[in-house]
């Protein structure tokens, strides 16, 4: 099942810093978004990690993603990649980043409690927001536990 030409595959691997089986093989070609590599095949951009998966393991099932065990968006080492759902990706992300996803991922529950304590001591939401480089409305959401569905604990 050859869906890419040998030239496409050779061009892909020429842009990869191949190391040992256990190390990340970083993409040396162009990047986009959050540092994910891509290759252009027949005028279409394909994520480098997806291309690596396809040429080593075959097609990706519909509605599935190619995820990284290593948390390195530039990595295309097939040993570091696995197939999963969007939910799997969010669970994985949650486990790596203090149990939170979304905009509050920079705030642990402990930090949110400190914000609430400052507010209870009479420091205004605006003052707290200015110190943290956030909006007053966002501080209000944290204080009153009104975080949206994009910022929830899993």
Order of alpha helices (4+ residues) and beta strands (2+ residues): alpha-beta-beta-beta-beta-beta-alpha-beta-beta-alpha-alpha-alpha-alpha
